[in-house]
Amino acid sequence: MGRSARVAILVVIAIASGVALFVHAPIPQPDAYHAFGDTRTIGGIPNALNVLSNIPFFFVGVLGLRFLVNPGAAFESLRERPAYVLFFAGVLLTAFGSSYYHWQPTTQRLFWDRFPMAIAFTALFASVIAERIDVYWSRILLLPFVFLGVGSVVAWRISEDQGAGDLRAYVFVQGFPMIALPLLMAMFRARYTRSAWLLVVVLFYVAAKALEQLDVQIYSALGGAVSGHSLKHLAAAAATYAVLEMLKRRKPLASEVHSAA
């Protein structure tokens, strides 16, 4: 099957996923979402572990941006770098946005948690398009993808202000890239070594979502030591760090073949 046909399949899956979601009833933001298991105040910090567990995002963001200043063999073309700049910038900003939200969890503050995450999700998706399909199209789609991600959060926030909150667009922006990454890996050949690290990213993301859903249960099972949501932050930060490790360790496959010859 030719590359154009595989791209068409991916586009059809994206469209079908979007249509399936948008024929679904609006998805409101439940007030119960803000009722986290661990609400302890430590050292004057309310909801302390949910706030402090965002610190790894800060360090991953800083380390990622610092690495991109001189990425060595991580890219065949520096035209691939802007997507990762936006990805690690989104990770860095998530440390602040999520901490701000968890300091006093409300739907209004949740906007600042989701805003930078939307940037990170969409930028990562664009970066994988560059590596698996085409650098040119990745550059063309990068800003539209990021604007779509940011727009989904803004649209949700406006819908909340109008009294009819609807998360469908944000659910698509957050969920589809994680579904699409394994598809891209299966359908298109890698141009770099260490490409399997992307599966590690997906697995950590899935673990983070599971920990988020089991927040209270995990807090209870661990005797109040730490909650599922705090562990969710650590798993999500590990996913972002896996991206950095992938970039630091990988090399273009073409150069590796040349060296072996």
KOLMIDREN-492083 format. One record per residue (C-alpha): residue number from 1; x, z, y. Coordinates in pm, whole numbers. Each point is the difference from the previous one (the first is absolute). Example, Ala and Ser with C-alpha at 12.3 -4.5 7.8 and 13.67 -1.06 7.14 Angstrom:
BEGIN
<padren=1; x=1230; z=780; y=-450>
<padren=2; x=137; z=-66; y=344>
//
This chain:
BEGIN
<padren=1; x=0; z=0; y=0>
<padren=2; x=139; z=-101; y=339>
<padren=3; x=71; z=242; y=281>
<padren=4; x=-285; z=-134; y=214>
<padren=5; x=-247; z=68; y=-280>
<padren=6; x=129; z=354; y=-41>
<padren=7; x=-27; z=60; y=374>
<padren=8; x=-356; z=-132; y=-13>
<padren=9; x=-84; z=244; y=-280>
<padren=10; x=135; z=288; y=206>
<padren=11; x=-201; z=-110; y=304>
<padren=12; x=-317; z=-26; y=-210>
<padren=13; x=57; z=351; y=-137>
<padren=14; x=47; z=130; y=355>
<padren=15; x=-317; z=-171; y=121>
<padren=16; x=-199; z=117; y=-304>
<padren=17; x=122; z=357; y=49>
<padren=18; x=-94; z=-9; y=367>
<padren=19; x=-344; z=-144; y=-70>
<padren=20; x=-67; z=254; y=-277>
<padren=21; x=91; z=281; y=236>
<padren=22; x=-202; z=-127; y=293>
<padren=23; x=-319; z=-56; y=-198>
<padren=24; x=37; z=364; y=-91>
<padren=25; x=-187; z=249; y=214>
<padren=26; x=194; z=144; y=297>
<padren=27; x=243; z=272; y=-105>
<padren=28; x=-24; z=299; y=237>
<padren=29; x=273; z=254; y=54>
<padren=30; x=-129; z=315; y=-178>
<padren=31; x=42; z=326; y=190>
<padren=32; x=106; z=161; y=-328>
<padren=33; x=321; z=-206; y=17>
<padren=34; x=138; z=248; y=252>
<padren=35; x=-61; z=302; y=-228>
<padren=36; x=348; z=25; y=-151>
<padren=37; x=89; z=252; y=-267>
<padren=38; x=301; z=150; y=176>
<padren=39; x=-77; z=124; y=351>
<padren=40; x=270; z=266; y=25>
<padren=41; x=171; z=66; y=332>
<padren=42; x=375; z=48; y=-38>
<padren=43; x=230; z=75; y=290>
<padren=44; x=-280; z=-72; y=244>
<padren=45; x=-64; z=-345; y=-149>
<padren=46; x=-361; z=-47; y=-113>
<padren=47; x=-48; z=-183; y=-330>
<padren=48; x=374; z=40; y=-23>
<padren=49; x=90; z=-177; y=-324>
<padren=50; x=-226; z=-296; y=75>
<padren=51; x=176; z=-29; y=336>
<padren=52; x=357; z=62; y=-116>
<padren=53; x=-27; z=-226; y=-304>
<padren=54; x=1; z=-291; y=245>
<padren=55; x=364; z=63; y=91>
<padren=56; x=132; z=-233; y=-275>
<padren=57; x=-179; z=-292; y=170>
<padren=58; x=208; z=67; y=311>
<padren=59; x=329; z=-10; y=-189>
<padren=60; x=-91; z=-308; y=-205>
<padren=61; x=-107; z=-181; y=317>
<padren=62; x=321; z=88; y=182>
<padren=63; x=221; z=-85; y=-298>
<padren=64; x=-182; z=-328; y=-53>
<padren=65; x=31; z=-111; y=362>
<padren=66; x=364; z=105; y=5>
<padren=67; x=71; z=-200; y=-315>
<padren=68; x=-162; z=-311; y=148>
<padren=69; x=251; z=-4; y=285>
<padren=70; x=262; z=-114; y=-251>
<padren=71; x=-184; z=-91; y=-323>
<padren=72; x=292; z=-169; y=-172>
<padren=73; x=-114; z=-213; y=-295>
<padren=74; x=-360; z=125; y=6>
<padren=75; x=-125; z=-325; y=155>
<padren=76; x=84; z=-364; y=-52>
<padren=77; x=-143; z=-59; y=348>
<padren=78; x=-36; z=250; y=282>
<padren=79; x=-338; z=-160; y=65>
<padren=80; x=-119; z=231; y=-277>
<padren=81; x=108; z=311; y=187>
<padren=82; x=-283; z=37; y=260>
<padren=83; x=-259; z=79; y=-269>
<padren=84; x=214; z=288; y=-122>
<padren=85; x=61; z=118; y=356>
<padren=86; x=-377; z=32; y=43>
<padren=87; x=-33; z=161; y=-343>
<padren=88; x=254; z=276; y=69>
<padren=89; x=-130; z=42; y=356>
<padren=90; x=-345; z=57; y=-150>
<padren=91; x=146; z=253; y=-244>
<padren=92; x=175; z=182; y=285>
<padren=93; x=-316; z=11; y=213>
<padren=94; x=-199; z=126; y=-299>
<padren=95; x=205; z=320; y=11>
<padren=96; x=-134; z=69; y=349>
<padren=97; x=-352; z=-136; y=-47>
<padren=98; x=-66; z=182; y=-326>
<padren=99; x=148; z=325; y=132>
<padren=100; x=-221; z=-25; y=308>
<padren=101; x=-306; z=-50; y=-218>
<padren=102; x=77; z=280; y=-245>
<padren=103; x=71; z=248; y=279>
<padren=104; x=-373; z=-9; y=75>
<padren=105; x=-181; z=-236; y=-241>
<padren=106; x=-283; z=-192; y=165>
<padren=107; x=-131; z=-354; y=-29>
<padren=108; x=123; z=-71; y=354>
<padren=109; x=356; z=106; y=-86>
<padren=110; x=-8; z=-187; y=-331>
<padren=111; x=26; z=-323; y=200>
<padren=112; x=361; z=84; y=89>
<padren=113; x=80; z=64; y=-366>
<padren=114; x=-137; z=-333; y=-118>
<padren=115; x=126; z=-216; y=288>
<padren=116; x=371; z=1; y=-97>
<padren=117; x=-80; z=-16; y=-370>
<padren=118; x=-190; z=-323; y=57>
<padren=119; x=311; z=-145; y=165>
<padren=120; x=214; z=101; y=-298>
<padren=121; x=-238; z=-140; y=-263>
<padren=122; x=-37; z=-339; y=163>
<padren=123; x=368; z=-38; y=91>
<padren=124; x=104; z=76; y=-359>
<padren=125; x=-243; z=-262; y=-128>
<padren=126; x=147; z=-257; y=238>
<padren=127; x=353; z=89; y=-113>
<padren=128; x=-85; z=-64; y=-364>
<padren=129; x=-155; z=-336; y=93>
<padren=130; x=337; z=-92; y=152>
<padren=131; x=184; z=99; y=-315>
<padren=132; x=-237; z=-152; y=-254>
<padren=133; x=-168; z=-295; y=172>
<padren=134; x=146; z=-119; y=330>
<padren=135; x=192; z=151; y=293>
<padren=136; x=-161; z=-236; y=250>
<padren=137; x=-355; z=99; y=-94>
<padren=138; x=93; z=365; y=-2>
<padren=139; x=121; z=-31; y=360>
<padren=140; x=-320; z=-184; y=96>
<padren=141; x=-223; z=257; y=-168>
<padren=142; x=187; z=320; y=91>
<padren=143; x=-159; z=72; y=338>
<padren=144; x=-350; z=-116; y=-105>
<padren=145; x=24; z=232; y=-302>
<padren=146; x=112; z=292; y=217>
<padren=147; x=-272; z=-71; y=257>
<padren=148; x=-252; z=-14; y=-285>
<padren=149; x=120; z=338; y=-123>
<padren=150; x=-9; z=159; y=343>
<padren=151; x=-335; z=-168; y=70>
<padren=152; x=-150; z=149; y=-315>
<padren=153; x=84; z=350; y=123>
<padren=154; x=-126; z=-73; y=351>
<padren=155; x=-323; z=-147; y=-139>
<padren=156; x=-52; z=310; y=-214>
<padren=157; x=61; z=226; y=302>
<padren=158; x=-249; z=-196; y=212>
<padren=159; x=-257; z=17; y=-278>
<padren=160; x=42; z=378; y=-8>
<padren=161; x=-55; z=20; y=375>
<padren=162; x=-320; z=-198; y=-46>
<padren=163; x=-122; z=245; y=-263>
<padren=164; x=24; z=-242; y=-293>
<padren=165; x=349; z=41; y=-142>
<padren=166; x=116; z=-279; y=-230>
<padren=167; x=331; z=3; y=-185>
<padren=168; x=-37; z=-328; y=-188>
<padren=169; x=257; z=-196; y=201>
<padren=170; x=256; z=280; y=-23>
<padren=171; x=-60; z=41; y=-375>
<padren=172; x=82; z=-370; y=-41>
<padren=173; x=314; z=22; y=215>
<padren=174; x=124; z=305; y=-188>
<padren=175; x=-101; z=-103; y=-349>
<padren=176; x=55; z=-375; y=-29>
<padren=177; x=378; z=-2; y=65>
<padren=178; x=51; z=248; y=-284>
<padren=179; x=-210; z=-220; y=-229>
<padren=180; x=174; z=-315; y=119>
<padren=181; x=356; z=123; y=-47>
<padren=182; x=-12; z=-5; y=-383>
<padren=183; x=-177; z=-337; y=16>
<padren=184; x=274; z=-143; y=221>
<padren=185; x=263; z=135; y=-237>
<padren=186; x=-174; z=-154; y=-301>
<padren=187; x=-75; z=-338; y=156>
<padren=188; x=313; z=-74; y=204>
<padren=189; x=367; z=19; y=-87>
<padren=190; x=217; z=257; y=174>
<padren=191; x=280; z=-110; y=233>
<padren=192; x=178; z=336; y=-17>
<padren=193; x=120; z=249; y=-257>
<padren=194; x=-167; z=342; y=-24>
<padren=195; x=-342; z=-157; y=44>
<padren=196; x=-147; z=242; y=-257>
<padren=197; x=28; z=271; y=266>
<padren=198; x=-322; z=-139; y=144>
<padren=199; x=-178; z=124; y=-312>
<padren=200; x=144; z=344; y=72>
<padren=201; x=-154; z=-25; y=347>
<padren=202; x=-340; z=-83; y=-149>
<padren=203; x=22; z=282; y=-257>
<padren=204; x=86; z=257; y=266>
<padren=205; x=-289; z=-129; y=211>
<padren=206; x=-243; z=36; y=-293>
<padren=207; x=134; z=351; y=-62>
<padren=208; x=-49; z=84; y=369>
<padren=209; x=-364; z=-111; y=-10>
<padren=210; x=-62; z=207; y=-315>
<padren=211; x=159; z=307; y=158>
<padren=212; x=-215; z=-51; y=309>
<padren=213; x=-319; z=-8; y=-209>
<padren=214; x=102; z=313; y=-194>
<padren=215; x=107; z=197; y=307>
<padren=216; x=-201; z=317; y=-60>
<padren=217; x=28; z=-8; y=-380>
<padren=218; x=380; z=-21; y=14>
<padren=219; x=16; z=278; y=258>
<padren=220; x=-205; z=220; y=-231>
<padren=221; x=191; z=-97; y=-314>
<padren=222; x=334; z=81; y=165>
<padren=223; x=-121; z=340; y=111>
<padren=224; x=-8; z=-88; y=368>
<padren=225; x=365; z=-103; y=12>
<padren=226; x=-57; z=-354; y=125>
<padren=227; x=-297; z=-234; y=29>
<padren=228; x=-56; z=-349; y=-130>
<padren=229; x=-6; z=-137; y=354>
<padren=230; x=342; z=142; y=84>
<padren=231; x=135; z=-152; y=-322>
<padren=232; x=-174; z=-325; y=96>
<padren=233; x=215; z=-16; y=314>
<padren=234; x=314; z=48; y=-208>
<padren=235; x=-103; z=-270; y=-250>
<padren=236; x=-82; z=-244; y=280>
<padren=237; x=333; z=75; y=170>
<padren=238; x=174; z=-61; y=-334>
<padren=239; x=-171; z=-340; y=-14>
<padren=240; x=141; z=-90; y=342>
<padren=241; x=344; z=127; y=-100>
<padren=242; x=-13; z=-223; y=-308>
<padren=243; x=-32; z=-297; y=237>
<padren=244; x=315; z=110; y=182>
<padren=245; x=191; z=49; y=-324>
<padren=246; x=-109; z=-344; y=-117>
<padren=247; x=140; z=-157; y=318>
<padren=248; x=325; z=194; y=-19>
<padren=249; x=68; z=-93; y=-362>
<padren=250; x=-123; z=-357; y=-28>
<padren=251; x=182; z=-331; y=33>
<padren=252; x=-121; z=-360; y=12>
<padren=253; x=-33; z=-130; y=-353>
<padren=254; x=171; z=-326; y=100>
<padren=255; x=317; z=184; y=103>
<padren=256; x=-4; z=206; y=-319>
<padren=257; x=-23; z=-316; y=-213>
<padren=258; x=286; z=-152; y=201>
<padren=259; x=214; z=311; y=-57>
<padren=260; x=-68; z=-6; y=-373>
<padren=261; x=103; z=-364; y=-17>
//
